[in-house]
Amino acid sequence: MIASCLCFPLNLPPRVISLASASSVSTKTKGCTPWARDWLSLQCVAIAAEEGDLSVQVDGLQSLEGDVELGNRKGKLITIFDTSVTFAWSGSKGADKVDGLLICEEFSHEVHDEKRDYEFKVTQTSGPSSAKALVQKQIVPQLLAQINGFRAALIETHAKDLGHDDAPSAGSSGAATPAAAAAAAPAAAGASAPAAAKAAPQAASAPAPKAASSTSTSASDVRVSLDLPMARDDLWDLLTNPARIPMWSRSAAQFSTEAGASFSLFGGNVTGTVESAEAPRSLVQKWRVQQWPAAHFGTLRTTLNEGHDSTKLELVLSGVPTGEEEQMEKGLRTFYLTSLQTVVGGVLA
């Protein structure tokens, strides 16, 4: 489902100073490396390419090495990320299987500041060389389109934790201006991990669905399910309470079960509106990921069936763009089921 770079600008210290008032000075930064790892993982959802009988896809984020921080210096937000990123990819050509890595050794704010493109090295461990060429030609551009929104997502997700309720003001090297943040906004925002006891900060408003698109959709529904060792009422609250959703989604959430209400999950990468809700049994949503064609929404039906000592959660996604069924199934399993399983336990069906 959705690939992963070094140096402080010379005029920025390792820790950014924030002037809380005219008479008091305090250091104010937020470590965002875990969030960055989740955000980058989410960006490779549905990235794939085909050419004849050759098909390749990004399998996921293999590693993120380095640190990511957001700082507040004199009222200006400073983005500091100094990392290297590696994604795994695989594919097939006929009966032959292929795999390899996508490596960005310098995924950093300096590359962004200097208006350079992030560079990916493509490696291959087996299979025909045409697979590597296809990854370089079609996968890398898709991946770049996704991760170019990293800085804007970092600011959008964490700015409020540093006292910025509005768009950040312009700053020096390493800082994002409102215009820069808006320009990079098409890529998905990411996921932080606030303490379970604290309510998550409000996410950016979710856009309402636009008119239906003419995108070709699959005739098959994507279905995944999970048995969780908890009461149905508790699971419903975990899935729909915006203060508890960050426990498993690892990001601020905008959510309401009121019919017609817009929602935003996973830092804005998943958006839509609630069609209907029957607590604590079922939820129907108009649902989309950022990677889908503009204005295209699927329908996600969530059903909770309580058993003797567990509750079965079933997700059924219809209206998936043709060719993306496998990627969407992997995405639902990874970002919904596996995340919930990590928080409360359970057995994947």
C-alpha positions in Angstrom: 0.0 0.0 0.0 2.1 3.3 0.2 8.6 4.8 0.0 11.8 7.0 2.6 16.6 11.5 4.1 20.3 15.2 6.5 21.8 18.6 8.0 20.6 21.6 10.0 20.7 24.9 8.0 23.8 26.8 9.1 21.7 29.5 10.7 19.6 27.2 12.8 20.7 25.6 16.1 19.9 21.9 16.8 17.0 23.1 19.0 14.7 25.9 17.9 14.1 28.7 20.3 10.6 30.1 20.8 9.9 33.5 22.4 6.9 32.8 24.6 6.8 36.5 25.6 9.0 39.6 25.6 10.5 38.7 28.9 10.7 34.9 28.8 12.5 32.6 26.4 11.9 28.8 26.1 12.8 26.0 23.8 9.8 24.7 22.0 10.2 21.7 19.6 8.2 18.6 18.9 9.8 15.3 17.8 7.8 13.9 14.9 9.8 10.9 13.7 7.2 8.3 14.6 4.6 10.4 12.8 6.9 10.7 9.7 7.3 7.0 9.6 3.5 6.4 9.6 2.9 9.2 7.1 5.5 7.9 4.6 4.1 4.4 4.9 0.7 5.8 4.0 1.9 7.5 0.9 2.8 4.3 -0.9 -0.7 3.0 -0.9 -1.8 2.1 -4.4 1.4 3.1 -6.1 1.8 0.6 -9.0 2.6 0.4 -12.7 2.1 -2.0 -15.6 3.7 -2.5 -19.0 2.6 -5.5 -21.0 3.0 -8.6 -18.8 5.2 -6.7 -16.4 3.7 -5.3 -13.2 5.4 -3.6 -10.3 4.3 -2.0 -7.0 5.5 -0.4 -3.9 5.1 -2.8 -1.0 5.8 -0.4 1.9 8.3 1.7 3.9 11.2 -0.5 4.9 13.1 2.1 6.9 13.4 5.7 8.0 16.7 6.7 9.5 17.2 10.1 11.0 15.1 12.7 12.9 12.1 14.8 12.1 11.2 17.8 14.2 8.9 20.8 14.1 10.0 23.9 16.0 8.8 27.3 16.9 11.3 30.1 16.7 10.2 33.7 17.3 6.7 32.8 16.4 7.7 31.1 13.2 7.4 27.4 12.5 10.7 25.6 11.5 10.6 22.2 9.9 13.8 20.2 10.5 14.1 16.7 8.9 17.4 15.0 8.2 16.7 11.5 7.1 17.2 8.7 4.6 14.3 6.7 3.4 14.0 3.2 1.9 10.9 1.6 0.3 10.5 -2.0 -0.8 9.0 -2.8 -4.2 8.1 -6.1 -6.0 6.5 -7.3 -9.1 6.2 -10.0 -11.7 6.8 -10.6 -15.4 4.9 -13.7 -16.4 6.0 -16.4 -14.0 9.1 -14.5 -12.9 9.0 -12.6 -9.6 11.0 -9.4 -9.1 11.8 -7.3 -6.1 14.1 -4.5 -4.9 14.5 -1.3 -3.0 13.8 2.4 -3.6 16.4 4.4 -1.6 16.4 8.2 -1.0 19.6 8.9 0.9 18.8 12.6 1.4 15.2 13.2 2.4 15.8 16.5 4.1 14.6 20.0 4.5 17.7 21.3 2.7 16.7 19.6 -0.5 13.3 21.2 -0.1 14.8 24.6 0.7 17.1 24.4 -2.4 14.1 23.5 -4.6 15.8 20.3 -5.7 14.0 17.0 -6.4 14.4 14.1 -4.0 16.6 11.5 -5.7 15.8 7.8 -5.6 18.2 5.0 -6.3 16.5 1.9 -7.6 18.0 -1.5 -6.8 16.8 -5.0 -7.9 17.8 -8.4 -6.5 16.3 -10.7 -9.1 14.3 -10.8 -12.3 14.5 -9.1 -15.7 16.1 -5.6 -15.8 13.0 -4.2 -17.5 11.3 -4.2 -14.1 13.9 -1.8 -12.6 13.5 0.4 -15.7 9.7 0.5 -15.2 10.1 1.4 -11.5 12.4 4.2 -12.4 10.1 5.5 -15.2 6.7 5.2 -13.5 6.9 4.3 -9.8 9.5 7.0 -8.8 7.4 9.9 -10.3 4.3 8.7 -8.4 6.2 8.4 -5.2 7.7 11.9 -5.6 4.3 13.3 -6.1 3.2 11.9 -2.8 6.1 12.7 -0.6 6.5 16.3 -1.9 3.7 17.2 0.5 5.7 16.1 3.6 6.6 19.5 4.9 3.0 20.8 4.5 1.6 17.7 6.2 4.1 18.0 9.1 3.0 21.6 9.7 -0.7 20.9 9.3 -0.6 18.0 11.7 1.6 19.4 14.5 1.5 23.2 14.3 -1.3 23.5 17.0 0.8 21.5 19.4 3.3 24.4 19.3 0.7 27.1 19.8 -0.1 27.9 16.1 -3.8 27.7 15.6 -3.6 29.6 12.3 -1.4 29.2 9.2 2.3 29.6 10.1 4.1 32.9 9.5 7.0 33.1 7.1 10.4 32.1 8.4 14.0 31.6 7.4 15.7 28.4 6.0 13.8 25.4 7.4 10.6 27.4 7.9 7.4 27.0 5.8 5.4 30.0 4.7 1.6 29.7 4.4 1.9 29.8 0.6 4.5 27.0 0.7 2.2 24.9 2.9 -0.8 25.5 0.6 1.2 24.7 -2.5 2.3 21.3 -1.0 -1.1 20.4 0.4 -2.2 17.9 -2.2 -0.2 15.1 -0.6 -1.6 13.5 2.4 -1.0 14.7 5.9 0.4 12.3 8.4 -0.1 10.6 11.7 1.2 11.5 15.2 0.8 9.5 18.3 -0.7 11.6 21.1 -1.1 10.1 24.5 -4.3 8.1 24.8 -5.4 10.2 27.8 -5.3 13.5 25.8 -7.9 14.4 23.2 -6.4 14.8 19.7 -6.0 18.3 18.2 -8.6 19.1 15.6 -7.6 18.1 12.1 -8.0 20.4 9.1 -11.6 20.5 7.8 -12.4 17.6 5.5 -13.7 18.5 2.1 -17.2 17.5 1.2 -17.6 15.0 -1.7 -17.8 16.6 -5.1 -19.9 15.4 -8.0 -19.3 11.8 -8.9 -16.4 11.2 -11.3 -16.4 9.0 -14.4 -13.6 6.8 -13.1 -13.9 3.1 -14.0 -14.6 1.1 -10.9 -14.3 -2.5 -9.9 -17.3 -4.8 -9.8 -15.9 -6.5 -6.8 -16.0 -5.2 -3.2 -12.9 -5.2 -1.0 -13.7 -7.1 2.2 -11.5 -7.4 5.4 -12.5 -8.4 8.9 -11.1 -8.7 12.4 -12.2 -10.3 15.7 -11.4 -8.0 18.6 -11.6 -9.0 22.3 -13.8 -6.1 23.4 -17.5 -5.2 23.7 -19.2 -3.8 20.7 -20.0 -0.5 22.4 -16.3 0.0 23.3 -15.2 -0.8 19.7 -17.8 1.6 18.3 -16.5 4.4 20.5 -12.9 3.6 19.5 -13.9 3.8 15.8 -16.0 7.0 16.0 -14.8 9.1 19.0 -12.4 11.7 17.6 -10.6 11.8 21.0 -10.0 8.0 20.8 -9.4 7.5 17.0 -5.8 8.7 17.3 -5.1 5.7 19.6 -5.1 3.5 16.5 -4.8 5.9 13.5 -1.9 7.8 15.1 -3.2 11.1 13.8 -5.5 13.9 14.8 -9.1 13.1 13.6 -12.1 15.0 12.5 -15.1 12.8 12.9 -18.8 12.9 13.8 -21.5 10.2 13.3 -24.1 12.7 12.2 -25.4 12.0 8.7 -23.8 14.4 6.2 -20.8 15.3 8.5 -17.4 15.5 6.9 -14.6 13.4 8.3 -10.8 13.4 8.0 -8.6 10.6 9.1 -4.9 9.7 8.9 -3.9 13.3 8.8 -6.2 14.1 5.9 -5.2 11.2 3.6 -8.7 9.6 4.0 -11.7 12.0 3.8 -15.4 11.9 3.0 -18.8 12.2 4.6 -20.9 10.0 6.8 -23.9 8.6 5.0 -25.6 6.9 7.9 -24.7 5.6 11.4 -26.6 3.1 13.5 -24.7 2.9 16.8 -23.1 0.6 17.7 -23.9 -1.7 14.7 -23.1 -0.1 11.4 -21.5 2.9 9.7 -21.7 3.9 6.0 -19.3 6.5 4.6 -18.6 8.1 1.3 -14.8 7.5 1.4 -11.7 8.3 -0.6 -7.9 8.3 -0.4 -5.9 11.2 -1.8 -4.4 9.0 -4.5 -7.7 8.4 -6.2 -8.8 10.5 -9.1 -10.2 13.9 -8.2 -13.9 13.8 -7.1 -14.0 10.0 -7.0 -15.5 8.4 -3.8 -16.1 4.8 -2.8 -18.5 3.6 -0.2 -17.1 2.1 3.0 -19.5 0.0 5.1 -18.4 -0.8 8.7 -20.3 -3.5 10.5 -19.8 -4.6 14.2 -21.2 -8.0 15.2 -20.9 -8.9 18.9 -20.1 -12.5 19.9 -19.6 -14.3 23.2 -16.3 -12.8 24.1 -15.3 -10.7 21.1 -16.7 -8.3 18.4 -16.2 -9.0 14.7 -15.4 -5.8 12.7 -16.0 -6.1 9.0 -15.1 -3.4 6.4 -16.5 -3.6 2.9 -15.3 -1.0 0.4 -17.1 -0.7 -2.9 -16.4 1.7 -5.8 -12.7 1.1 -5.9 -11.0 2.3 -9.1 -10.3 -0.6 -11.4 -6.9 -2.2 -10.8 -6.5 -0.9 -7.2 -8.5 -3.7 -5.4 -5.4 -5.5 -4.1 -3.8 -2.2 -2.9 -6.9 -1.1 -1.2 -7.3 -4.4 0.6 -3.7 -4.1 1.8 -4.4 -0.5 2.9 -7.5 -1.4 4.9 -5.7 -4.3 6.6 -2.6 -2.2 7.4 -4.1 1.1 8.5 -7.4 -0.1 10.0 -7.2 -3.7 11.1 -3.5 -4.1 12.0 -3.5 -0.7 13.8 -6.6 -1.7 15.9 -5.0 -5.1 16.5 -1.9 -3.5 17.9 -3.9 -1.4 20.3 -6.4 -3.9 21.6 -5.3 -7.3 20.3 -7.4 -9.6 18.2 -7.3 -12.1 15.4 -7.2 -11.1 11.7 -9.8 -13.0 9.6 
